[in-house]
Amino acid sequence: MLQMRPGCERCDRDLPADQDGAWICSFECTFCSDCNNRTLHGRCPNCGGQLQPRPTRSGDALARHPASTARVFRPAPG
């Protein structure tokens, strides 16, 4: 099951589990659409893997299996 991390690792924007707009790699590194479109261009800066749209989780599934609250923040250098 996906961790559903709560924020973008690059800009720290909130990424609710029940909304579109998050991108993940196979290691579940998580980024917002803006960071993906502006600088990452579909590649994870941590592992080099391909970024894919993260599925959403809502309703009963989200209630039974809540999203992670652990934030990972690795701002871009510079």
Buried (B, 14 or more C-beta within 10 A) or exposed (E): EBEBBBBBBBBBBEBBBEEEBBBBBEEBBBBBBBBBEEEBEEBBBEEEBEBEEBEBBEEEEBEEEEBBEEEBEEEEEE
